[in-house]
Amino acid sequence: MASRNILVVDDEIGIRELLRDILEDEGHHITLAENAQAARDARLKQRPDLVLLDIWMPDCDGISLLKEWGNAGLLTMPVVMMSGHGTIDTAVEATRIGAFDFLEKPIALQKLLKTVAAALKHAENHPKTEMNLASFGKSLVINELKQRLEQISRSKNALLLIGKKGGSVELCARFLHSTGTPWLGLTEYEKLANAPLEILELARDGVVFIDEIAALQKTEQKGLQLLLAKAEKYQVRVVCASASTLPQLASNPLFDYTLLQTLSQSTLKVPALNDHKEDIPDLATAMASLLVETSGADYKSFDVAALNALRNADWPGDLAELEAVVQNAMLSSLTDKITLNDVTRVLEQFTSSETGPSSAAQLPVELTQPLREARDDFERFYFQHHMKLINNNMSKLAEISGLERTHLYRKLKQLGIKIKG
């Protein structure tokens, strides 16, 4: 078996070192933690392939730590619980929360090796860490949002989510998606016009997500109306989203009024990041951990002043902007810890005078020229502005602009904007 990273968490030094010696002899790389806090720090710096976690520890018991990781979206590796006072009830509780298995002390060598091998094999199919509503914060605003989504999840009715581009709309849609069922995020809206029933067949028993209904053309709107009418037959939940409010959609002469009536029967406003700033410190830490796992960056924690600065900042670009700031700070900080100076330096790059209240007067658009040329100048400015904010991330640019990827690339080429790698 290939060498894996295993985190051993136990308050007894003799057990920690014995497990380390045995597992190192098997060729694995072992990290030791003497309590829950040390385990938390180790988990944030690197996602281990397996955790051996003692239940009885002085600062925080293993079951509570397991729950904490689960609620924060960090339980993306198998965890084997260990206890010298094990009972059937404890083992059942641990596995219900998400533990892979349970070892009773004193641990027999063969039992240990067999369980570790099974857990590492299971790890190959474990979900990858990703942002989700579970890791989204503990504020009243977010708790109420989760409760409303839980309530909505009990039926398969269509839902219209109203929220900012670059925000948490898709995370809300994914909250309604059951593991093991299809998830179909539509990026090619033409399919709505050409093959709405094919979409339903592909998403049978799952979720279809349409990220901006205001971008749909008339034929696509008619296709969506048919898709909504037939969704129950296929046991498909249709979740639509828009950055426009219901009155704005209603005032749009190009948007089908009958479709709007259908969608407005179940709507939910998704709070912006500025509505729950108290969650920003936890979000920033989760984003930093995710960046370590997805890109191999070195983990750096934020000091208290840096987290306060993030919480007090304004976030017009919502989650996408916070993520970009966290990534910038992680990659450009010269020390092991991200400081207030780091955050201030990065935030200044995101809050140029172009985004201030007088930005309209500073738009580089010559208003005396024909409309088409003026529109091209504005679009060029718009895309270049956002590409700078999000480090040329095309997925995020598509999300912010509400354009399907193929259309976005075509638009950038038409405007003469080069896409940097």
C-alpha positions as CSV (number, residue, x, y, z in Angstrom):
1,M,0.0,0.0,0.0
2,A,1.2,3.5,-0.8
3,S,2.3,5.8,2.0
4,R,-0.5,7.9,3.5
5,N,-0.8,10.7,5.9
6,I,-2.4,9.6,9.2
7,L,-3.3,11.9,12.1
8,V,-3.2,10.1,15.5
9,V,-5.1,12.0,18.3
10,D,-4.7,10.7,21.9
11,D,-3.9,12.4,25.2
12,E,-1.7,9.5,26.3
13,I,1.8,9.9,25.0
14,G,2.6,6.2,25.2
15,I,-0.4,5.3,23.0
16,R,0.4,8.1,20.5
17,E,4.0,7.0,20.1
18,L,3.2,3.3,20.0
19,L,0.7,3.9,17.1
20,R,3.2,6.1,15.4
21,D,5.9,3.4,15.5
22,I,3.6,0.7,14.2
23,L,2.1,2.8,11.4
24,E,5.5,4.2,10.4
25,D,6.8,0.6,10.1
26,E,3.9,0.2,7.6
27,G,5.3,3.0,5.6
28,H,2.9,5.8,6.5
29,H,3.6,9.4,7.5
30,I,2.2,10.1,11.0
31,T,1.2,13.4,12.7
32,L,0.6,13.3,16.4
33,A,-1.9,15.5,18.4
34,E,-2.2,15.3,22.1
35,N,-5.7,17.0,22.3
36,A,-8.6,18.3,20.3
37,Q,-7.0,21.8,19.7
38,A,-3.8,20.3,18.3
39,A,-6.0,18.0,16.1
40,R,-8.0,21.1,14.8
41,D,-4.7,22.9,13.9
42,A,-3.4,19.8,12.2
43,R,-6.6,19.3,10.2
44,L,-6.6,22.9,9.0
45,K,-3.0,22.7,7.8
46,Q,-3.5,19.5,5.8
47,R,-6.3,17.0,5.2
48,P,-5.0,13.7,6.5
49,D,-5.9,10.5,4.6
50,L,-7.1,9.0,7.9
51,V,-7.6,10.1,11.6
52,L,-7.3,7.8,14.6
53,L,-9.3,9.7,17.2
54,D,-9.5,9.0,20.9
55,I,-12.9,9.6,22.5
56,W,-11.8,10.6,26.0
57,M,-9.7,13.7,26.0
58,P,-9.3,16.5,28.6
59,D,-10.2,19.6,26.5
60,C,-12.9,18.2,24.2
61,D,-14.1,14.7,23.7
62,G,-13.6,12.9,20.3
63,I,-17.4,12.7,19.6
64,S,-17.7,16.5,19.9
65,L,-14.7,17.0,17.6
66,L,-16.2,14.6,15.1
67,K,-19.5,16.6,15.1
68,E,-17.6,19.9,14.8
69,W,-15.7,18.7,11.7
70,G,-18.9,17.3,10.2
71,N,-20.7,20.7,10.8
72,A,-17.8,22.6,9.3
73,G,-17.7,20.5,6.1
74,L,-14.2,19.2,7.2
75,L,-15.2,15.5,7.7
76,T,-13.7,14.6,4.3
77,M,-11.5,11.8,5.5
78,P,-12.4,8.5,7.3
79,V,-12.1,8.8,11.1
80,V,-11.6,5.7,13.3
81,M,-12.6,6.3,17.0
82,M,-10.6,4.8,19.8
83,S,-11.6,4.2,23.4
84,G,-10.6,2.2,26.5
85,H,-14.1,2.7,27.9
86,G,-15.9,1.7,24.7
87,T,-19.6,0.7,24.7
88,I,-21.9,-0.4,21.9
89,D,-23.8,2.9,22.4
90,T,-20.7,5.0,21.9
91,A,-19.7,3.1,18.8
92,V,-23.2,3.5,17.3
93,E,-23.2,7.2,18.1
94,A,-19.8,7.7,16.5
95,T,-20.7,5.8,13.3
96,R,-24.0,7.7,13.1
97,I,-22.2,11.0,13.1
98,G,-19.7,9.9,10.5
99,A,-17.0,7.7,12.0
100,F,-15.8,4.9,9.7
101,D,-15.1,2.4,12.5
102,F,-14.5,2.0,16.2
103,L,-11.4,0.4,17.9
104,E,-11.5,-0.6,21.6
105,K,-8.3,-0.3,23.7
106,P,-6.0,-2.1,24.2
107,I,-5.9,-2.3,20.4
108,A,-4.8,-5.6,19.0
109,L,-2.1,-5.2,16.3
110,Q,-3.9,-7.2,13.6
111,K,-7.2,-5.5,14.3
112,L,-5.5,-2.1,14.0
113,L,-3.8,-2.9,10.7
114,K,-6.9,-4.4,9.2
115,T,-9.1,-1.4,10.2
116,V,-6.5,1.1,8.9
117,A,-6.2,-0.7,5.6
118,A,-10.0,-0.8,5.2
119,A,-10.3,2.9,6.1
120,L,-7.6,4.0,3.7
121,K,-9.3,2.0,0.9
122,H,-12.6,3.7,1.8
123,A,-10.8,7.1,1.7
124,E,-10.4,6.8,-2.0
125,N,-14.1,7.3,-2.5
126,H,-14.5,10.0,0.2
127,P,-16.1,13.3,-0.9
128,K,-13.7,16.2,-1.5
129,T,-13.8,19.2,0.7
130,E,-15.9,22.0,-0.8
131,M,-17.8,25.1,0.5
132,N,-21.3,24.2,1.6
133,L,-23.9,25.7,3.9
134,A,-22.8,23.4,6.7
135,S,-19.5,25.4,6.9
136,F,-21.3,28.7,6.2
137,G,-21.5,30.1,9.7
138,K,-23.6,30.2,12.9
139,S,-25.3,33.6,12.6
140,L,-29.0,34.0,13.1
141,V,-29.3,34.9,9.4
142,I,-27.7,31.7,8.2
143,N,-29.4,29.5,10.8
144,E,-32.8,30.8,9.6
145,L,-31.8,30.3,6.0
146,K,-30.9,26.6,6.7
147,Q,-34.2,26.1,8.6
148,R,-36.2,27.5,5.6
149,L,-34.3,25.3,3.2
150,E,-34.9,22.3,5.5
151,Q,-38.6,23.1,5.4
152,I,-38.5,23.5,1.6
153,S,-36.6,20.2,1.1
154,R,-39.5,18.2,2.4
155,S,-41.3,18.7,-0.9
156,K,-40.1,18.6,-4.5
157,N,-41.7,21.9,-5.5
158,A,-39.8,24.3,-7.8
159,L,-37.9,27.1,-6.0
160,L,-36.7,30.5,-7.1
161,L,-33.7,31.8,-5.2
162,I,-33.1,35.5,-5.3
163,G,-29.5,36.6,-4.5
164,K,-26.4,38.3,-5.6
165,K,-24.0,37.0,-8.3
166,G,-20.9,35.6,-6.7
167,G,-22.9,34.8,-3.6
168,S,-24.3,31.7,-1.9
169,V,-27.2,31.0,-4.3
170,E,-25.7,27.8,-5.7
171,L,-24.8,26.6,-2.2
172,C,-28.4,26.9,-1.3
173,A,-29.5,24.9,-4.3
174,R,-26.9,22.2,-3.5
175,F,-28.3,22.1,0.1
176,L,-31.5,20.7,-1.5
177,H,-29.6,18.0,-3.5
178,S,-29.5,14.5,-2.1
179,T,-26.2,12.6,-2.3
180,G,-26.2,9.9,-4.9
181,T,-28.8,11.6,-7.1
182,P,-28.2,13.6,-10.3
183,W,-27.2,17.2,-10.1
184,L,-27.6,19.1,-13.4
185,G,-26.4,22.7,-13.4
186,L,-27.6,24.1,-16.7
187,T,-25.0,26.2,-18.5
188,E,-26.3,25.8,-22.0
189,Y,-29.7,27.4,-21.9
190,E,-30.5,26.4,-25.5
191,K,-31.2,22.9,-24.2
192,L,-34.3,24.3,-22.5
193,A,-35.7,25.3,-25.9
194,N,-34.5,22.3,-27.8
195,A,-34.8,19.3,-25.3
196,P,-36.5,20.1,-22.0
197,L,-37.7,16.5,-21.5
198,E,-34.2,15.2,-22.2
199,I,-33.0,17.5,-19.3
200,L,-35.6,15.9,-17.0
201,E,-34.6,12.4,-18.1
202,L,-30.9,13.2,-17.3
203,A,-31.9,14.6,-13.9
204,R,-34.5,12.0,-12.9
205,D,-34.9,11.9,-9.1
206,G,-32.3,14.8,-8.7
207,V,-32.0,18.5,-9.1
208,V,-31.9,20.9,-12.1
209,F,-30.3,24.2,-11.4
210,I,-30.6,27.3,-13.6
211,D,-28.4,30.1,-12.3
212,E,-30.0,33.2,-14.0
213,I,-33.5,33.1,-15.4
214,A,-33.3,36.7,-16.5
215,A,-30.8,35.6,-19.2
216,L,-33.3,33.2,-20.8
217,Q,-34.6,34.0,-24.3
218,K,-38.3,33.6,-25.1
219,T,-38.0,30.0,-26.5
220,E,-35.9,29.0,-23.5
221,Q,-38.5,30.5,-21.1
222,K,-41.2,28.4,-22.8
223,G,-39.0,25.3,-22.4
224,L,-38.5,26.1,-18.7
225,Q,-42.3,26.4,-18.4
226,L,-42.7,22.9,-19.9
227,L,-39.9,21.5,-17.7
228,L,-41.7,22.9,-14.6
229,A,-45.0,21.3,-15.7
230,K,-43.4,17.9,-16.2
231,A,-40.9,17.9,-13.3
232,E,-43.1,16.0,-10.8
233,K,-43.5,13.1,-13.2
234,Y,-39.7,12.6,-13.2
235,Q,-39.3,13.4,-9.5
236,V,-37.0,16.3,-10.4
237,R,-36.7,19.4,-8.3
238,V,-36.1,22.5,-10.4
239,V,-34.2,25.3,-8.6
240,C,-33.9,28.6,-10.5
241,A,-32.0,31.7,-9.4
242,S,-31.8,35.3,-10.3
243,A,-30.0,38.4,-9.2
244,S,-33.1,40.4,-10.1
245,T,-36.0,40.9,-7.7
246,L,-39.6,39.8,-8.5
247,P,-40.6,43.4,-9.4
248,Q,-37.6,43.8,-11.6
249,L,-38.4,40.6,-13.4
250,A,-42.1,41.6,-13.7
251,S,-41.1,45.0,-15.2
252,N,-38.9,43.2,-17.9
253,P,-41.0,43.1,-21.1
254,L,-39.0,40.2,-22.4
255,F,-39.7,38.0,-19.4
256,D,-42.8,35.7,-19.7
257,Y,-45.4,36.8,-17.1
258,T,-46.9,33.3,-16.9
259,L,-43.5,31.8,-16.1
260,L,-42.9,34.5,-13.5
261,Q,-46.3,33.6,-11.8
262,T,-45.3,29.9,-11.7
263,L,-41.9,30.7,-10.2
264,S,-43.1,33.3,-7.7
265,Q,-45.2,30.6,-5.9
266,S,-42.1,29.5,-4.0
267,T,-39.3,32.1,-3.6
268,L,-36.5,32.6,-1.1
269,K,-34.2,35.6,-0.7
270,V,-30.6,34.5,-0.2
271,P,-28.7,36.8,2.2
272,A,-25.6,38.7,1.0
273,L,-22.3,38.3,2.8
274,N,-22.8,41.9,4.1
275,D,-25.9,40.6,5.9
276,H,-24.0,38.2,8.1
277,K,-20.5,39.6,8.5
278,E,-20.1,37.9,11.9
279,D,-19.6,34.7,10.0
280,I,-16.7,36.0,7.9
281,P,-13.9,34.9,10.3
282,D,-15.1,31.3,10.2
283,L,-15.7,31.5,6.4
284,A,-12.2,32.9,5.8
285,T,-10.6,30.1,7.8
286,A,-12.7,27.4,5.9
287,M,-11.7,29.0,2.6
288,A,-8.0,28.9,3.6
289,S,-8.2,25.3,4.5
290,L,-10.0,24.5,1.3
291,L,-7.3,26.3,-0.7
292,V,-4.6,24.1,1.0
293,E,-6.5,20.9,-0.1
294,T,-7.3,21.9,-3.6
295,S,-4.2,23.8,-4.7
296,G,-1.4,22.5,-2.4
297,A,-0.8,26.0,-1.0
298,D,0.9,26.2,2.4
299,Y,-1.6,26.8,5.2
300,K,-1.5,30.1,6.9
301,S,-3.8,31.1,9.7
302,F,-5.2,34.7,10.1
303,D,-4.4,36.6,13.3
304,V,-7.3,38.2,15.2
305,A,-6.7,41.7,13.8
306,A,-6.7,40.3,10.2
307,L,-10.0,38.5,10.8
308,N,-11.5,41.6,12.3
309,A,-10.5,43.6,9.2
310,L,-12.1,41.1,6.9
311,R,-15.3,41.2,9.0
312,N,-15.5,45.0,9.0
313,A,-14.8,45.3,5.2
314,D,-17.6,45.8,2.6
315,W,-18.1,42.9,0.2
316,P,-19.9,44.1,-3.0
317,G,-18.6,41.0,-4.8
318,D,-19.9,38.7,-2.0
319,L,-18.4,35.3,-1.5
320,A,-16.4,35.3,-4.7
321,E,-14.7,38.5,-3.6
322,L,-13.9,37.2,-0.1
323,E,-12.5,34.0,-1.6
324,A,-10.3,36.0,-3.9
325,V,-9.0,38.1,-1.0
326,V,-8.3,35.0,1.1
327,Q,-6.4,33.4,-1.8
328,N,-4.4,36.6,-2.4
329,A,-3.5,36.9,1.3
330,M,-2.5,33.2,1.5
331,L,-0.3,33.3,-1.5
332,S,1.4,36.7,-1.0
333,S,1.9,36.9,2.8
334,L,5.6,36.7,3.7
335,T,5.1,35.3,7.2
336,D,3.5,32.1,8.6
337,K,0.5,34.0,9.8
338,I,-1.7,36.4,7.8
339,T,-1.6,39.8,9.5
340,L,-3.7,43.0,9.5
341,N,-1.1,44.5,7.1
342,D,-1.5,41.6,4.7
343,V,-5.3,42.0,4.7
344,T,-5.2,45.8,4.4
345,R,-2.7,45.5,1.5
346,V,-4.9,43.0,-0.4
347,L,-8.2,44.8,0.3
348,E,-6.7,48.0,-1.2
349,Q,-6.3,46.2,-4.5
350,F,-10.0,45.4,-4.4
351,T,-11.3,48.8,-3.4
352,S,-9.8,51.2,-6.0
353,S,-11.5,54.5,-6.8
354,E,-13.2,52.8,-9.7
355,T,-15.5,51.0,-7.2
356,G,-16.3,54.1,-5.1
357,P,-19.5,56.2,-5.1
358,S,-18.2,58.4,-7.9
359,S,-17.3,55.5,-10.2
360,A,-20.0,56.5,-12.8
361,A,-18.2,59.7,-13.5
362,Q,-14.9,57.8,-14.0
363,L,-16.1,55.2,-16.5
364,P,-13.9,55.3,-19.6
365,V,-16.9,55.6,-21.9
366,E,-17.2,58.4,-24.4
367,L,-20.9,59.2,-24.3
368,T,-20.9,61.3,-27.5
369,Q,-20.2,58.2,-29.7
370,P,-22.8,55.9,-31.2
371,L,-24.6,53.5,-28.7
372,R,-23.0,50.3,-30.1
373,E,-19.4,51.6,-29.6
374,A,-20.3,53.1,-26.1
375,R,-21.8,49.7,-25.1
376,D,-18.6,47.9,-26.3
377,D,-16.5,50.3,-24.3
378,F,-18.6,49.7,-21.1
379,E,-18.6,45.9,-21.5
380,R,-14.8,46.0,-22.0
381,F,-14.4,48.0,-18.8
382,Y,-16.9,45.8,-17.0
383,F,-15.1,42.5,-17.8
384,Q,-11.6,43.8,-17.3
385,H,-12.7,45.2,-13.9
386,H,-14.1,41.9,-12.7
387,M,-11.2,39.8,-14.2
388,K,-8.8,41.9,-12.2
389,L,-10.8,41.3,-9.0
390,I,-11.0,37.5,-9.4
391,N,-7.6,36.8,-11.0
392,N,-9.0,35.8,-14.4
393,N,-11.1,32.9,-13.0
394,M,-13.5,32.2,-15.9
395,S,-15.9,30.2,-13.8
396,K,-16.4,33.0,-11.4
397,L,-16.6,35.6,-14.2
398,A,-19.4,33.5,-15.8
399,E,-21.1,33.4,-12.5
400,I,-20.8,37.2,-11.8
401,S,-21.8,38.2,-15.4
402,G,-24.6,35.7,-15.7
403,L,-23.2,34.4,-19.0
404,E,-22.9,30.8,-20.1
405,R,-19.1,30.0,-20.6
406,T,-19.2,29.5,-24.3
407,H,-21.0,32.8,-24.8
408,L,-18.6,34.5,-22.3
409,Y,-15.5,33.4,-24.3
410,R,-17.2,34.6,-27.5
411,K,-18.0,37.9,-25.9
412,L,-14.4,38.5,-24.6
413,K,-13.0,37.6,-28.0
414,Q,-15.4,40.0,-29.7
415,L,-14.3,42.8,-27.3
416,G,-10.6,42.0,-27.9
417,I,-9.9,41.0,-24.3
418,K,-7.2,38.4,-24.0
419,I,-7.7,35.6,-21.4
420,K,-4.6,35.2,-19.3
421,G,-3.8,31.7,-18.0
